[in-house]
Amino acid sequence: MLEKMKRYRFLFEELVKRDFKKKYKRTILGMLWSVLAPLLNVLVLMLVFVNFFGRNQDHFIIYIFCGTMVMSFYTETTQGCMRALMANASIFTKINVPKYLFLLSKAFQAFINFLLTLVVFFAFCVGDGITFGWHMFAMLYPMLWLLILSFGVGMILSAMYVFFRDVEYLYSIFLTLLNYVSAIFYPTTMLPEQWRFLFYCNPVFVYIDYFRTVFIYSEIPSLLIHVLCVAYALVFLGIGCLIYKKCNHEFLYYV
């Protein structure tokens, strides 16, 4: 894969540029929407839920921001990857290029938006009195594995979408459910202590919890959280790669 990435580096760069320009085409604010969208989401959630859960949670704005930031990146990446093959069928049916490049360009375009969101996030951290320190460099760890996890899930979804168009509708329903079970706007203490381990069965929550531990509690997460970050990412990436290896030629007959 690395050798092919070097060989098709120019194509990959052009795909990323195309996807980035296409997303903001004919918009007045352009790239500013990468900053405004998560900001507005946080403000809406804060206004709605601060009176319900904010009183018992320190740095409630940052608590919500961590959840929406991770979930937005995961959603944008997986949905973009899911449609990538169908959107680029006119290219790879005529030219023999690695099909995962189209997905990878979507993932990197979403990652660029994620980095822009971090700028706003840091501004909120300053305003909310978050203590900055060397421990914050730990956030690079979940960022890397979240990218890999989202790309892996995107590979699975894109393959399923080629064969079954219903996946798009089913996945939108699943994302709604995922938003509610990822403790984005409510504290995990709402669940009895003996059942809180269920949150860690949700891969997205693991990355959300990692960010919250670093920024809100100024601590490095436990070894278990580090292992879960890697395990979830590699499992989904592995499944995605196996599916692509098996169905690589079949894609051409269904797009």
Secondary structure as GFF3:
##gff-version 3
##sequence-region A 1 255
A	DSSP	alpha_helix	2	7	.	.	.	ID=ss1
A	DSSP	alpha_helix	9	23	.	.	.	ID=ss2
A	DSSP	alpha_helix	32	53	.	.	.	ID=ss3
A	DSSP	three_ten_helix	54	56	.	.	.	ID=ss4
A	DSSP	alpha_helix	60	87	.	.	.	ID=ss5
A	DSSP	alpha_helix	89	92	.	.	.	ID=ss6
A	DSSP	alpha_helix	100	127	.	.	.	ID=ss7
A	DSSP	three_ten_helix	134	139	.	.	.	ID=ss8
A	DSSP	alpha_helix	140	163	.	.	.	ID=ss9
A	DSSP	alpha_helix	167	181	.	.	.	ID=ss10
A	DSSP	three_ten_helix	188	190	.	.	.	ID=ss11
A	DSSP	three_ten_helix	193	201	.	.	.	ID=ss12
A	DSSP	alpha_helix	203	215	.	.	.	ID=ss13
A	DSSP	alpha_helix	223	247	.	.	.	ID=ss14
A	DSSP	alpha_helix	251	254	.	.	.	ID=ss15
###
